[in-house]
Each structure stands twice: as C-alpha cells, then as structure tokens.
Amino acid sequence: MMRHFWLLLLLGVAACVPTEADPGRVQVVQLFENLSFYPKETGVIWQYLPDGERLDAMPVEKRIEGPTVLQGQVLIATRLVGRGIDQLDFRDYRSDGVFLVRRTLPGLQVGFDPPLQELPAESALRVGASWGGTTTVTAFYPNARPENQHLRGTSSYRFTVVDRRRVSVVAGEFEVFVINFESNSLDAQGNVTDTLRQTIWFSPHVGKVRHELGFFLVDANFLARDN
C-alpha cells in the first residue's frame, strides 16, 4: 500500500545535511517591486532557513522558473532546492485559486487528479476560510522495475485559515495569514490510514513567510509591500 503521499514527497528532507554557503559564489539578482497577490512572476526568489539556524548556512531557495506547457496546459513551474531538497512543482493559477498539478523529485514524479487546491480565490482568503477535497495521487518511479514503477492512492485534504497576525522574521515584518493544513491517506474503503499536519504563514504579494517544511523567510529578491 502506498504510504502517505506527503511523507513520500518529503523523504529527502529528513536525510539532508546542512552545509555552509560558498562566499565566493557569484550571484546575479533581479529585483522586483510589485508581485501578484499570489506571486507567480518568473525569476522571483525566496530563501529560507530553519528557526535558530546560522544566517551563513546554506538556505533552501525557492525560484519561479516560469510558464511551461505540461500535457497541453500552461502551468507555472517553481523549483525548491538546497539542503538535500530538489523539488519541481507545476501549478495552475486560476481565478478560483492556486492548484498543484504535478510534483517531481529525483527519481519520482507525482500527479494529483484533480489538482490539489493550495490557495482559494483572492477574495476568499480570510480568517475562517476553509477549502479542500479528495485527490487521486499517482507516483511514477522511472528507474524502478516495471512492476514497481506505478503507485496509486487516495488522499483527502483541508486547508483552514486560523489567524491573521503580524510576524517578524529575518527578512522583515509581515502581515500573514496562518493556514493549517491536514491531509489524510485513505484505503479502498475510505478509512484514514495516515495523517499529516502542517502550518503555513502566507502574506499576499510576498508569498510564504513560513514554509510548510518548517523553514522561515530570510531573504528575497523583491521589495515586500505591506498589506
């Protein structure tokens, strides 16, 4: 039976070993002044570290790589890389919210049918808002034996906005929505076999101030605007 798909996707995180940043690396930075309510501009970069980590440690970097065509659909590709993580997400930004369509990691491709709704319509993001659903999760291991290449499971999930507050992190002060996420793996009879809970801090026109993996924003290549 397929293990909880969120645990499956995060296997690389537990094994990562923090390394020090290379002070001699050349970086070319493009600055942005105005981002969308749900940022999707190509080239935007966020950098994250765990709470209490040294600021010269290697960060986790999230970068919007831009529009890409996937099975005839134009999606926005976003890469999360660093500290043992290499994750590429494909999202659909629509008037009714932001939807995760596919996630790829080294040796693994995961699809969601229907796409998993990560954020609601802009006008619906408020304290007390809640959204979710059920999705079929397919995992493809291209390097595995043919009989082990494909796994399939069902998960239900729910996001709930539990608070709106002002927070201070290394990158600055932000007004954030505190969003709790819960996902349940379901067996063939619809019984819950595994549960995952995470917390996100999201700030409009800024993005995730606290990432669901427990990282906090320490730097970005845009000028954050207050909400």
C-alpha positions in Angstrom: 0.0 0.0 0.0 1.2 3.5 -0.8 2.4 5.4 2.2 1.1 8.9 2.9 2.0 10.8 -0.3 3.2 13.9 1.7 5.6 11.8 3.7 6.7 10.2 0.4 7.5 13.6 -1.1 9.4 14.8 2.0 11.7 11.7 2.3 14.7 13.7 1.1 14.2 16.4 3.7 15.0 14.2 6.7 18.2 13.0 5.1 19.6 16.3 4.2 22.7 17.7 5.9 23.1 21.5 6.2 26.2 22.9 4.6 27.8 26.3 4.7 27.2 28.8 1.9 30.0 29.5 -0.6 31.1 33.1 0.0 32.9 33.2 -3.3 29.9 32.3 -5.5 28.8 34.9 -8.0 25.1 35.7 -7.9 23.1 37.8 -10.4 20.0 39.2 -8.8 16.9 40.7 -10.5 14.9 42.9 -8.2 11.1 43.0 -8.3 8.9 45.8 -6.9 5.4 44.6 -7.5 4.3 41.0 -7.2 0.9 39.4 -7.8 -1.4 38.7 -4.9 -0.3 35.1 -5.3 3.2 35.7 -6.6 4.0 33.9 -9.9 6.4 36.2 -11.7 9.3 34.5 -13.5 12.6 34.9 -11.6 11.3 35.7 -8.2 13.4 34.1 -5.5 12.8 33.3 -1.8 15.4 32.0 0.6 14.5 30.1 3.8 16.3 28.6 6.9 15.1 26.7 9.9 14.4 28.7 13.0 17.7 29.2 15.0 20.0 28.3 12.1 23.1 30.4 11.5 22.5 33.0 8.8 25.6 32.0 6.8 24.3 28.4 6.5 23.1 27.2 3.1 19.5 28.2 2.6 16.6 26.5 0.9 15.9 28.5 -2.2 12.6 28.7 -4.0 12.6 30.2 -7.5 9.8 30.7 -10.0 11.1 29.3 -13.3 8.1 30.5 -15.3 5.4 29.2 -17.6 5.7 25.8 -19.1 3.5 23.6 -21.2 2.5 20.3 -19.5 0.2 18.0 -21.4 -1.2 20.9 -23.4 -1.8 23.1 -20.3 0.3 26.2 -19.5 1.4 25.9 -15.9 3.9 27.9 -13.7 7.0 25.9 -12.7 8.6 26.5 -9.3 11.8 24.9 -8.0 12.7 24.4 -4.4 16.3 23.4 -3.9 19.0 23.2 -1.2 19.9 21.3 1.9 19.2 18.0 0.2 16.0 19.1 -1.5 15.4 19.3 -5.3 11.7 19.6 -5.9 10.0 21.0 -9.0 6.3 21.9 -8.8 3.8 22.7 -11.6 0.9 25.0 -10.6 -2.2 26.3 -12.2 -3.0 29.9 -11.2 -6.8 30.5 -11.8 -9.4 33.0 -10.7 -10.7 30.5 -8.1 -7.3 29.8 -6.6 -3.9 28.1 -6.9 -3.7 24.4 -7.8 -0.8 21.9 -7.6 -0.9 19.7 -10.6 2.4 17.8 -10.5 5.5 17.5 -8.4 8.8 16.0 -9.4 11.8 14.9 -7.3 14.9 12.9 -8.3 13.6 9.6 -9.4 10.0 10.3 -8.7 7.1 12.1 -10.4 3.8 12.7 -8.6 0.5 13.7 -10.1 -2.7 14.9 -8.5 -6.1 14.3 -10.1 -8.0 16.5 -9.6 -5.2 19.1 -8.9 -4.7 19.9 -5.2 -6.1 23.3 -4.3 -3.4 25.1 -2.2 -5.0 28.6 -2.0 -8.5 29.9 -2.6 -9.7 32.8 -4.8 -8.0 36.1 -3.7 -11.3 37.5 -2.3 -11.8 34.3 -0.2 -8.6 34.4 1.7 -9.7 35.5 5.2 -9.7 34.2 8.7 -12.2 31.3 9.0 -11.9 30.3 5.3 -11.6 26.6 4.6 -11.2 24.6 1.4 -10.1 21.1 0.5 -11.2 18.0 -1.3 -10.1 14.5 -2.3 -7.5 13.7 -4.9 -6.1 10.6 -6.5 -2.3 10.6 -6.1 -0.2 8.8 -8.7 3.5 8.2 -8.2 5.8 7.2 -11.0 9.3 5.8 -10.4 11.0 5.7 -13.8 14.1 3.9 -12.6 12.3 1.1 -10.8 11.4 -2.3 -12.1 8.3 -2.2 -14.4 6.1 -3.8 -11.8 7.1 -1.3 -9.2 7.1 1.9 -11.3 3.5 3.0 -10.6 1.7 3.5 -7.3 -1.7 5.0 -6.8 -3.5 6.2 -3.7 -6.3 8.5 -2.5 -5.9 11.4 -0.1 -8.4 13.9 1.4 -7.1 17.3 2.5 -8.2 20.5 4.1 -6.7 24.0 4.5 -8.1 26.3 7.2 -7.1 29.9 7.8 -7.0 30.1 11.6 -5.5 33.6 12.2 -4.1 36.8 10.7 -1.2 38.3 12.6 1.9 40.4 12.2 5.2 38.4 12.5 8.8 39.2 12.5 11.4 37.0 10.7 14.9 37.6 9.4 13.6 39.0 6.1 11.4 41.6 7.9 7.9 42.1 9.4 4.9 40.8 7.6 1.2 40.6 8.0 0.4 36.9 7.4 -2.5 34.5 7.2 -1.8 31.4 9.4 -3.0 28.4 7.4 -3.3 24.9 8.9 -3.1 22.0 6.5 -4.3 18.5 7.2 -4.1 15.5 4.8 -5.4 12.0 5.3 -4.4 8.9 3.3 -7.4 6.7 2.6 -7.7 3.0 2.0 -10.0 1.4 -0.5 -12.9 1.6 2.0 -12.3 5.3 2.6 -10.8 4.7 6.1 -8.0 7.0 7.2 -4.7 5.2 7.3 -2.3 8.1 7.9 -2.5 11.8 8.7 -0.1 14.7 8.1 -0.5 18.2 9.7 1.5 21.3 8.7 1.4 25.1 9.2 2.0 27.9 6.6 2.3 31.6 7.0 1.2 33.3 3.8 1.4 37.0 3.1 -0.3 38.4 -0.1 2.2 40.0 -2.6 5.0 38.3 -0.6 4.4 34.6 -0.6 5.2 32.0 2.1 6.9 33.6 5.2 6.8 30.2 6.9 7.1 27.3 4.5 5.2 24.1 5.2 8.5 22.3 5.7 9.2 24.5 8.8 11.6 27.0 7.1 11.3 30.7 7.7 11.9 33.5 5.1 15.4 35.1 5.4 15.8 36.9 2.1 14.1 37.6 -1.3 14.9 39.4 -4.5 11.8 41.7 -4.3 10.7 44.7 -2.3 8.0 43.5 0.0 5.0 45.7 0.3 2.8 45.9 3.5 -0.7 44.6 3.4 
